[in-house]
Amino acid sequence: MTMVDFYSGIDVMPLRPFAIAAVLVILGVAVTRALLHRRSTRLRFAGAQYVTIAAPPEVDSAGGGVLWRHLTAIERGRWRRFWWGQPYMIFEYFFSGPSLTVRIWVPGDISTAMVTQAVSNAWPGSTCTVTDAAPPLQKGTSS
């Protein structure tokens, strides 16, 4: 018996409704996930804020590692990341002559209190100022 003979004897008609249902479920999951990601992105931009960091005169070099360990609290579990996406923060460095200003763009779905607490734990004596963030550039616009 060859493979062609084996497969020619199988009746696939009873499996067709299950195949159609599987395709519809996969499409439904993909569309739902895309809509949830889009909604989550809109919410992140809507309530975004800047956390401006004023570092103390002397900082410990190990503070960076402490900051990153505290900020890992924003990581989501596998299922929440699949359905809603992973929020992110943007670090901005502004040099103006000899001075440096560090700002963190924090999306609306992350607590700025958590970020300011992480900064103060990493660098004791630092201060943070929270302000509303400007809307980000949209596709097709230039700065």
BALOBA-1460 file (C-alpha; in Angstrom, 3 decimals):
// residues 143
<rec num="1" residu="m" x="0.000" y="0.000" z="0.000"/>
<rec num="2" residu="t" x="1.433" y="3.393" z="-1.002"/>
<rec num="3" residu="m" x="0.846" y="6.741" z="0.711"/>
<rec num="4" residu="v" x="-1.457" y="7.817" z="-2.117"/>
<rec num="5" residu="d" x="-3.598" y="4.736" z="-1.580"/>
<rec num="6" residu="f" x="-3.662" y="5.371" z="2.162"/>
<rec num="7" residu="y" x="-4.759" y="9.015" z="1.861"/>
<rec num="8" residu="s" x="-7.219" y="8.326" z="-0.939"/>
<rec num="9" residu="g" x="-9.166" y="6.063" z="1.385"/>
<rec num="10" residu="i" x="-9.664" y="8.798" z="4.020"/>
<rec num="11" residu="d" x="-12.888" y="10.752" z="3.859"/>
<rec num="12" residu="v" x="-12.072" y="14.365" z="4.764"/>
<rec num="13" residu="m" x="-15.608" y="15.725" z="4.470"/>
<rec num="14" residu="p" x="-16.477" y="15.100" z="8.149"/>
<rec num="15" residu="l" x="-13.372" y="17.100" z="9.153"/>
<rec num="16" residu="r" x="-14.293" y="20.181" z="7.107"/>
<rec num="17" residu="p" x="-16.527" y="21.820" z="9.798"/>
<rec num="18" residu="f" x="-13.748" y="21.432" z="12.379"/>
<rec num="19" residu="a" x="-11.205" y="22.969" z="10.013"/>
<rec num="20" residu="i" x="-13.511" y="25.907" z="9.304"/>
<rec num="21" residu="a" x="-14.151" y="26.377" z="13.027"/>
<rec num="22" residu="a" x="-10.412" y="26.287" z="13.770"/>
<rec num="23" residu="v" x="-9.712" y="28.938" z="11.122"/>
<rec num="24" residu="l" x="-12.506" y="31.155" z="12.485"/>
<rec num="25" residu="v" x="-11.193" y="30.810" z="16.054"/>
<rec num="26" residu="i" x="-7.656" y="31.700" z="14.959"/>
<rec num="27" residu="l" x="-8.917" y="34.727" z="13.033"/>
<rec num="28" residu="g" x="-11.045" y="35.796" z="16.006"/>
<rec num="29" residu="v" x="-8.085" y="35.593" z="18.368"/>
<rec num="30" residu="a" x="-5.870" y="37.554" z="15.954"/>
<rec num="31" residu="v" x="-8.443" y="40.322" z="15.468"/>
<rec num="32" residu="t" x="-9.211" y="40.549" z="19.198"/>
<rec num="33" residu="r" x="-5.513" y="40.721" z="20.035"/>
<rec num="34" residu="a" x="-4.915" y="43.467" z="17.449"/>
<rec num="35" residu="l" x="-7.826" y="45.519" z="18.796"/>
<rec num="36" residu="l" x="-6.651" y="45.131" z="22.397"/>
<rec num="37" residu="h" x="-3.083" y="46.121" z="21.458"/>
<rec num="38" residu="r" x="-4.370" y="49.213" z="19.635"/>
<rec num="39" residu="r" x="-6.557" y="50.212" z="22.604"/>
<rec num="40" residu="s" x="-3.710" y="49.634" z="25.054"/>
<rec num="41" residu="t" x="-1.371" y="51.802" z="22.957"/>
<rec num="42" residu="r" x="-3.917" y="54.638" z="22.887"/>
<rec num="43" residu="l" x="-4.282" y="54.462" z="26.680"/>
<rec num="44" residu="r" x="-0.510" y="54.530" z="27.154"/>
<rec num="45" residu="f" x="-0.132" y="57.693" z="25.110"/>
<rec num="46" residu="a" x="-3.167" y="59.382" z="26.666"/>
<rec num="47" residu="g" x="-1.891" y="59.454" z="30.238"/>
<rec num="48" residu="a" x="1.837" y="59.581" z="29.562"/>
<rec num="49" residu="q" x="4.056" y="61.632" z="31.875"/>
<rec num="50" residu="y" x="7.677" y="62.678" z="32.138"/>
<rec num="51" residu="v" x="9.716" y="61.958" z="35.249"/>
<rec num="52" residu="t" x="12.653" y="64.367" z="35.313"/>
<rec num="53" residu="i" x="15.509" y="63.177" z="37.502"/>
<rec num="54" residu="a" x="17.773" y="65.567" z="39.395"/>
<rec num="55" residu="a" x="20.642" y="63.421" z="40.579"/>
<rec num="56" residu="p" x="22.627" y="64.241" z="43.696"/>
<rec num="57" residu="p" x="26.217" y="65.502" z="43.283"/>
<rec num="58" residu="e" x="27.658" y="62.064" z="44.074"/>
<rec num="59" residu="v" x="25.994" y="58.930" z="42.717"/>
<rec num="60" residu="d" x="26.814" y="55.302" z="43.295"/>
<rec num="61" residu="s" x="27.642" y="53.438" z="40.082"/>
<rec num="62" residu="a" x="25.654" y="50.434" z="41.361"/>
<rec num="63" residu="g" x="22.511" y="52.597" z="41.320"/>
<rec num="64" residu="g" x="21.849" y="51.767" z="37.677"/>
<rec num="65" residu="g" x="21.488" y="48.085" z="38.483"/>
<rec num="66" residu="v" x="19.223" y="48.891" z="41.417"/>
<rec num="67" residu="l" x="17.039" y="51.055" z="39.145"/>
<rec num="68" residu="w" x="16.686" y="48.313" z="36.553"/>
<rec num="69" residu="r" x="15.835" y="45.716" z="39.196"/>
<rec num="70" residu="h" x="13.061" y="47.953" z="40.528"/>
<rec num="71" residu="l" x="11.758" y="48.733" z="37.057"/>
<rec num="72" residu="t" x="11.382" y="45.049" z="36.181"/>
<rec num="73" residu="a" x="8.133" y="45.263" z="38.164"/>
<rec num="74" residu="i" x="6.482" y="46.596" z="35.000"/>
<rec num="75" residu="e" x="7.065" y="43.307" z="33.206"/>
<rec num="76" residu="r" x="3.830" y="41.525" z="32.533"/>
<rec num="77" residu="g" x="3.109" y="37.833" z="32.545"/>
<rec num="78" residu="r" x="2.991" y="35.873" z="29.317"/>
<rec num="79" residu="w" x="-0.788" y="36.022" z="28.863"/>
<rec num="80" residu="r" x="-1.145" y="39.734" z="29.700"/>
<rec num="81" residu="r" x="1.734" y="40.475" z="27.340"/>
<rec num="82" residu="f" x="0.058" y="38.407" z="24.599"/>
<rec num="83" residu="w" x="-3.316" y="40.162" z="24.911"/>
<rec num="84" residu="w" x="-2.327" y="43.703" z="25.973"/>
<rec num="85" residu="g" x="1.333" y="44.067" z="24.980"/>
<rec num="86" residu="q" x="4.297" y="45.084" z="27.106"/>
<rec num="87" residu="p" x="4.454" y="48.690" z="28.312"/>
<rec num="88" residu="y" x="7.774" y="50.423" z="27.864"/>
<rec num="89" residu="m" x="9.532" y="53.520" z="29.109"/>
<rec num="90" residu="i" x="11.763" y="55.870" z="27.158"/>
<rec num="91" residu="f" x="14.891" y="57.399" z="28.675"/>
<rec num="92" residu="e" x="15.902" y="60.819" z="27.341"/>
<rec num="93" residu="y" x="19.251" y="62.478" z="27.980"/>
<rec num="94" residu="f" x="19.560" y="66.243" z="27.396"/>
<rec num="95" residu="f" x="23.030" y="67.782" z="27.398"/>
<rec num="96" residu="s" x="23.180" y="71.539" z="27.791"/>
<rec num="97" residu="g" x="26.781" y="72.589" z="28.168"/>
<rec num="98" residu="p" x="28.183" y="70.896" z="31.269"/>
<rec num="99" residu="s" x="24.775" y="69.924" z="32.665"/>
<rec num="100" residu="l" x="22.821" y="66.762" z="31.992"/>
<rec num="101" residu="t" x="19.073" y="66.312" z="32.396"/>
<rec num="102" residu="v" x="17.595" y="62.808" z="32.444"/>
<rec num="103" residu="r" x="13.915" y="62.292" z="31.749"/>
<rec num="104" residu="i" x="11.892" y="59.111" z="31.627"/>
<rec num="105" residu="w" x="8.754" y="58.970" z="29.491"/>
<rec num="106" residu="v" x="6.297" y="56.866" z="31.472"/>
<rec num="107" residu="p" x="3.163" y="55.546" z="29.733"/>
<rec num="108" residu="g" x="-0.255" y="56.112" z="31.256"/>
<rec num="109" residu="d" x="-0.661" y="52.537" z="32.457"/>
<rec num="110" residu="i" x="2.482" y="52.596" z="34.622"/>
<rec num="111" residu="s" x="2.460" y="54.317" z="37.998"/>
<rec num="112" residu="t" x="4.809" y="57.304" z="38.104"/>
<rec num="113" residu="a" x="5.004" y="56.806" z="41.878"/>
<rec num="114" residu="m" x="6.626" y="53.410" z="41.244"/>
<rec num="115" residu="v" x="9.178" y="55.003" z="38.909"/>
<rec num="116" residu="t" x="10.025" y="57.853" z="41.289"/>
<rec num="117" residu="q" x="10.377" y="55.367" z="44.158"/>
<rec num="118" residu="a" x="12.711" y="53.222" z="42.020"/>
<rec num="119" residu="v" x="14.848" y="56.296" z="41.235"/>
<rec num="120" residu="s" x="15.043" y="57.345" z="44.901"/>
<rec num="121" residu="n" x="15.983" y="53.774" z="45.896"/>
<rec num="122" residu="a" x="18.699" y="53.671" z="43.239"/>
<rec num="123" residu="w" x="20.149" y="57.095" z="44.011"/>
<rec num="124" residu="p" x="19.321" y="58.350" z="47.522"/>
<rec num="125" residu="g" x="19.155" y="62.140" z="47.560"/>
<rec num="126" residu="s" x="17.863" y="62.418" z="43.997"/>
<rec num="127" residu="t" x="14.637" y="64.274" z="43.308"/>
<rec num="128" residu="c" x="12.036" y="63.605" z="40.667"/>
<rec num="129" residu="t" x="9.635" y="66.022" z="39.024"/>
<rec num="130" residu="v" x="6.553" y="64.619" z="37.289"/>
<rec num="131" residu="t" x="5.016" y="66.577" z="34.389"/>
<rec num="132" residu="d" x="2.556" y="65.753" z="31.643"/>
<rec num="133" residu="a" x="4.157" y="64.455" z="28.466"/>
<rec num="134" residu="a" x="3.595" y="65.968" z="25.059"/>
<rec num="135" residu="p" x="1.898" y="63.694" z="22.540"/>
<rec num="136" residu="p" x="4.381" y="61.647" z="20.507"/>
<rec num="137" residu="l" x="4.998" y="62.228" z="16.822"/>
<rec num="138" residu="q" x="2.521" y="60.483" z="14.576"/>
<rec num="139" residu="k" x="3.465" y="58.543" z="11.458"/>
<rec num="140" residu="g" x="4.174" y="60.795" z="8.502"/>
<rec num="141" residu="t" x="5.128" y="63.862" z="10.572"/>
<rec num="142" residu="s" x="8.557" y="65.343" z="11.017"/>
<rec num="143" residu="s" x="10.121" y="67.019" z="14.003"/>
